[in-house]
Amino acid sequence: MNTNETLQTQLEQAMSGLLFQSESDFPFEVVSFGSVESPLSVEALCEWLQLPAGTTVETLEAGAFFKPLGAELNWYGNEERETAARYRELFAFLTRNLTDLRVFRIGEVNLSIFILGKTPDQQVWGLKTQAVET
């Protein structure tokens, strides 16, 4: 298995069964955009996805995105604690394996969310999910 196949398998295992909760719950999927020399940017993502000019794209630090997902609140039961721990493990995996890690939120009500970073050989990998926010 080559490095990219290994990373894909590890990403699939790390996010398996996790759902991103918004007004609806959505699964994660592994994405890759190939080799990129420049830093990750809104412009590059819009080009890769062929988004129309004027599309709303918000960027977030990955830590800010994962912090509420991995938080363990005092009223959580076992299932919620387990889910929070899995999000902390997923974030740790991403930060160990990808650099220039950032989150892109595309849209306004029905959002596409990309969590992207680079491998040591400058391949862009990450996860995609969706959210509904009214």
Backbone bond lengths (Angstrom), bond angles and torsions (degrees), N, CA, C in turn:
res aa  C-N    CA-C-N  psi(-1)  N-CA   C-N-CA  omega(-1)  CA-C   N-CA-C  phi
1 M - - - 1.442 - - 1.528 108.73 -
2 N 1.348 117.28 132.84 1.460 118.12 178.30 1.527 110.11 -81.55
3 T 1.330 115.54 173.02 1.464 121.23 -175.27 1.517 112.01 -58.92
4 N 1.347 118.01 -42.18 1.461 120.74 -179.28 1.524 111.59 -65.94
5 E 1.330 117.54 -39.71 1.470 120.03 177.07 1.525 110.26 -64.81
6 T 1.332 116.81 -39.22 1.457 121.39 178.21 1.523 110.13 -63.50
7 L 1.340 116.87 -46.15 1.459 120.60 179.64 1.525 110.39 -62.25
8 Q 1.314 117.73 -43.43 1.459 120.59 179.22 1.532 110.43 -59.88
9 T 1.325 116.54 -46.32 1.466 120.89 179.34 1.525 110.71 -61.22
10 Q 1.326 117.30 -44.01 1.461 120.93 -179.46 1.532 111.40 -66.01
11 L 1.341 116.89 -40.08 1.470 120.17 176.43 1.528 110.70 -62.84
12 E 1.328 116.11 -43.86 1.467 119.78 179.50 1.524 110.84 -60.66
13 Q 1.329 117.18 -40.33 1.461 120.52 178.92 1.527 111.07 -68.38
14 A 1.338 116.68 -40.50 1.463 120.81 -176.80 1.526 112.50 -65.98
15 M 1.333 117.55 -33.01 1.458 119.57 -176.71 1.523 112.93 -104.56
16 S 1.311 117.45 0.24 1.464 122.07 -178.03 1.532 111.24 -55.85
17 G 1.322 115.28 125.56 1.453 120.81 177.10 1.514 115.66 82.91
18 L 1.332 118.42 -11.04 1.463 120.04 177.97 1.522 109.67 -78.86
19 L 1.315 115.66 139.48 1.457 121.79 174.97 1.517 108.37 -120.09
20 F 1.336 115.96 136.37 1.457 120.20 175.02 1.520 107.40 -83.09
21 Q 1.319 116.01 120.56 1.458 120.41 -174.27 1.520 110.99 -94.53
22 S 1.322 114.72 124.96 1.454 122.92 170.85 1.518 104.46 -138.11
23 E 1.302 118.82 -141.04 1.463 119.04 175.16 1.527 110.70 -70.30
24 S 1.307 116.45 -15.94 1.463 124.70 169.10 1.521 106.42 -135.25
25 D 1.318 116.99 158.79 1.464 121.09 179.32 1.520 109.24 -101.62
26 F 1.334 116.12 133.93 1.462 120.98 -177.39 1.523 110.52 -129.51
27 P 1.340 116.95 142.87 1.467 120.41 176.22 1.535 110.49 -75.50
28 F 1.307 115.17 168.41 1.460 122.39 173.27 1.518 108.23 -99.35
29 E 1.322 116.57 153.70 1.458 120.81 171.35 1.525 108.27 -136.60
30 V 1.315 115.83 150.59 1.463 122.15 179.38 1.525 109.06 -79.05
31 V 1.339 116.16 136.71 1.464 121.54 176.84 1.527 109.58 -130.76
32 S 1.328 115.19 153.45 1.463 122.17 175.69 1.523 108.39 -144.77
33 F 1.323 115.90 139.29 1.459 120.99 179.99 1.526 112.90 -118.28
34 G 1.329 117.35 12.81 1.457 120.04 177.32 1.517 112.85 81.16
35 S 1.321 115.19 -163.46 1.456 122.41 -174.69 1.527 111.37 -84.19
36 V 1.340 115.40 133.91 1.460 121.26 -179.59 1.525 108.19 -137.78
37 E 1.323 116.30 128.58 1.463 120.87 -179.66 1.531 112.15 -81.64
38 S 1.319 117.31 -38.16 1.465 121.17 -174.37 1.532 110.56 -83.15
39 P 1.340 115.87 164.75 1.465 118.72 176.42 1.527 110.83 -63.07
40 L 1.308 115.80 154.60 1.461 119.97 175.98 1.525 108.66 -63.03
41 S 1.328 116.47 137.48 1.452 120.08 -178.38 1.516 110.27 -149.47
42 V 1.322 115.25 163.67 1.464 121.40 175.54 1.517 109.49 -59.83
43 E 1.328 116.45 -42.68 1.467 120.99 -178.51 1.526 111.15 -61.04
44 A 1.339 116.51 -44.71 1.468 120.21 -179.92 1.524 110.59 -63.99
45 L 1.331 117.20 -44.01 1.464 120.49 179.95 1.522 110.77 -62.75
46 C 1.325 117.25 -43.46 1.470 120.63 178.84 1.523 110.97 -60.53
47 E 1.329 116.27 -37.56 1.469 120.20 178.09 1.533 110.41 -68.27
48 W 1.329 118.00 -46.07 1.465 121.40 -179.57 1.520 111.54 -59.82
49 L 1.336 115.49 -39.81 1.470 120.63 -176.33 1.527 112.74 -91.69
50 Q 1.327 116.06 -3.21 1.472 122.39 -178.26 1.525 110.84 53.38
51 L 1.337 114.99 49.40 1.460 120.73 179.52 1.525 110.09 -80.37
52 P 1.322 117.77 144.57 1.461 120.06 178.49 1.533 111.67 -67.74
53 A 1.307 116.35 152.78 1.465 121.33 176.90 1.521 108.81 -56.91
54 G 1.309 116.48 142.51 1.452 121.05 178.55 1.517 114.90 87.40
55 T 1.336 117.40 -0.41 1.471 119.87 177.41 1.527 108.73 -63.80
56 T 1.317 116.58 134.51 1.460 121.46 179.03 1.524 109.66 -73.65
57 V 1.350 115.64 120.57 1.462 121.61 176.87 1.525 107.81 -132.73
58 E 1.319 115.39 122.22 1.457 122.08 177.70 1.527 108.18 -109.85
59 T 1.317 117.14 138.82 1.465 120.15 176.00 1.528 109.30 -108.92
60 L 1.313 114.56 147.33 1.458 121.84 178.28 1.517 109.31 -135.05
61 E 1.306 116.33 151.45 1.450 120.25 169.12 1.533 106.56 -69.03
62 A 1.305 116.56 140.33 1.463 120.23 -177.66 1.529 111.20 -59.49
63 G 1.319 117.31 -38.37 1.458 120.38 179.40 1.520 112.11 -61.45
64 A 1.326 117.12 -39.39 1.461 121.32 178.57 1.525 111.03 -66.72
65 F 1.333 116.85 -34.80 1.461 121.13 178.50 1.530 110.82 -68.96
66 F 1.336 116.50 -44.52 1.466 120.29 -174.72 1.527 114.12 -82.63
67 K 1.329 118.16 -20.40 1.471 120.09 -175.55 1.527 112.66 -55.11
68 P 1.345 120.10 -51.71 1.471 117.80 179.63 1.537 112.84 -68.69
69 L 1.330 117.16 -27.78 1.469 119.80 179.30 1.519 111.70 -69.38
70 G 1.331 116.16 -34.18 1.459 121.06 -178.46 1.514 114.37 -94.54
71 A 1.336 116.16 -0.29 1.467 119.20 -179.84 1.522 110.09 -68.36
72 E 1.317 114.84 143.70 1.462 120.33 178.70 1.526 107.72 -115.35
73 L 1.317 116.07 101.04 1.452 121.34 -177.26 1.525 110.74 -82.70
74 N 1.338 116.57 152.49 1.468 120.16 -172.76 1.526 113.54 -65.64
75 W 1.306 119.57 -19.26 1.464 121.45 179.53 1.532 113.10 -91.61
76 Y 1.349 117.31 -1.18 1.462 120.41 -179.43 1.524 111.93 -64.60
77 G 1.329 114.46 141.38 1.454 120.84 170.47 1.524 109.21 -89.09
78 N 1.319 116.76 -173.78 1.466 121.24 -177.68 1.524 112.69 -60.05
79 E 1.315 117.59 -42.19 1.465 120.92 -178.12 1.529 111.32 -64.25
80 E 1.333 117.07 -44.32 1.472 120.39 178.84 1.530 111.16 -65.52
81 R 1.326 116.76 -39.01 1.479 120.13 177.83 1.532 110.82 -63.58
82 E 1.330 115.81 -41.46 1.464 120.67 178.56 1.531 110.96 -63.80
83 T 1.325 116.82 -42.52 1.462 120.67 178.55 1.528 110.69 -63.67
84 A 1.323 117.70 -44.99 1.464 121.42 178.26 1.529 110.67 -60.10
85 A 1.329 116.86 -42.32 1.469 120.66 178.25 1.524 110.94 -63.07
86 R 1.317 117.40 -38.92 1.471 120.81 178.47 1.521 110.75 -65.10
87 Y 1.332 117.81 -38.51 1.471 120.26 176.57 1.525 110.94 -65.72
88 R 1.323 117.99 -38.59 1.465 120.21 176.44 1.524 110.48 -64.09
89 E 1.339 116.73 -40.50 1.468 121.01 177.66 1.524 111.03 -65.49
90 L 1.328 117.33 -40.37 1.464 120.88 178.43 1.520 110.50 -62.86
91 F 1.325 117.05 -45.66 1.464 120.59 178.56 1.528 110.71 -61.91
92 A 1.314 117.13 -42.75 1.470 120.53 178.32 1.526 110.63 -62.05
93 F 1.329 117.32 -41.83 1.464 120.68 178.02 1.528 110.53 -61.41
94 L 1.316 116.56 -46.65 1.465 120.37 -179.00 1.522 111.15 -61.66
95 T 1.329 117.77 -44.03 1.463 120.26 -178.35 1.529 111.91 -70.16
96 R 1.327 118.10 -26.82 1.473 120.86 176.18 1.520 112.29 -74.64
97 N 1.322 116.84 -31.37 1.457 120.73 -170.65 1.525 115.78 -107.68
98 L 1.328 117.18 -14.41 1.462 120.75 -177.16 1.526 109.87 -131.24
99 T 1.323 116.09 141.84 1.462 121.15 173.84 1.523 108.28 -106.57
100 D 1.334 115.95 171.57 1.476 121.62 178.73 1.529 109.74 54.37
101 L 1.345 116.39 36.78 1.467 122.49 -174.65 1.521 109.58 -72.04
102 R 1.338 116.06 127.31 1.458 120.87 177.10 1.515 110.96 -151.72
103 V 1.319 114.37 163.39 1.457 122.16 -177.18 1.523 108.52 -115.61
104 F 1.332 115.79 134.14 1.463 122.68 177.40 1.520 107.94 -118.39
105 R 1.325 116.40 125.04 1.463 122.65 176.99 1.531 107.44 -109.19
106 I 1.325 115.92 117.65 1.459 121.43 -173.96 1.523 109.24 -111.38
107 G 1.328 115.83 124.47 1.454 121.21 177.75 1.510 111.35 109.49
108 E 1.342 115.08 -173.82 1.457 119.30 -176.53 1.528 113.49 -125.53
109 V 1.313 119.25 -42.42 1.463 121.96 178.38 1.526 109.14 -111.05
110 N 1.320 116.57 -54.96 1.469 122.48 173.79 1.516 107.00 -96.22
111 L 1.314 116.00 102.91 1.458 121.10 -173.46 1.522 112.35 -100.72
112 S 1.319 114.59 145.00 1.466 122.13 165.04 1.516 105.55 -103.00
113 I 1.306 117.00 132.67 1.462 121.96 -177.76 1.518 108.66 -120.33
114 F 1.337 115.81 124.96 1.457 122.58 178.13 1.520 108.77 -116.06
115 I 1.320 116.89 128.23 1.461 124.00 174.71 1.520 104.79 -110.47
116 L 1.327 116.93 105.01 1.465 121.15 -169.83 1.521 112.11 -124.74
117 G 1.323 114.68 150.76 1.449 122.27 174.37 1.509 109.07 -157.05
118 K 1.327 115.61 -178.69 1.467 121.17 -177.47 1.519 111.52 -117.52
119 T 1.326 114.05 143.87 1.455 120.86 172.82 1.535 108.06 -81.77
120 P 1.335 118.38 169.35 1.463 120.00 177.90 1.538 113.86 -56.60
121 D 1.352 117.63 -27.81 1.467 119.49 178.45 1.535 112.34 -93.95
122 Q 1.354 116.25 21.50 1.468 124.01 173.41 1.532 114.60 68.90
123 Q 1.336 117.35 22.04 1.462 121.20 173.61 1.535 108.11 -82.68
124 V 1.325 116.87 137.01 1.463 121.22 178.30 1.529 109.00 -92.13
125 W 1.327 114.84 120.84 1.463 122.33 179.91 1.517 109.13 -133.00
126 G 1.309 115.64 160.71 1.449 119.10 174.90 1.503 112.63 167.86
127 L 1.312 114.41 -155.78 1.453 122.00 -176.92 1.531 110.07 -126.47
128 K 1.309 114.14 153.67 1.466 121.40 176.06 1.521 107.56 -129.25
129 T 1.324 115.67 141.79 1.450 121.64 171.77 1.519 107.75 -148.04
130 Q 1.313 115.50 -173.57 1.458 120.81 -179.93 1.519 109.10 -132.48
131 A 1.330 115.38 164.37 1.463 121.43 175.51 1.514 108.27 -149.35
132 V 1.308 114.76 154.23 1.465 121.73 172.19 1.517 106.22 -120.68
133 E 1.338 116.26 123.06 1.459 121.64 179.99 1.525 108.75 -134.42
134 T 1.327 115.69 109.72 1.477 119.20 179.76 1.504 110.84 -106.66
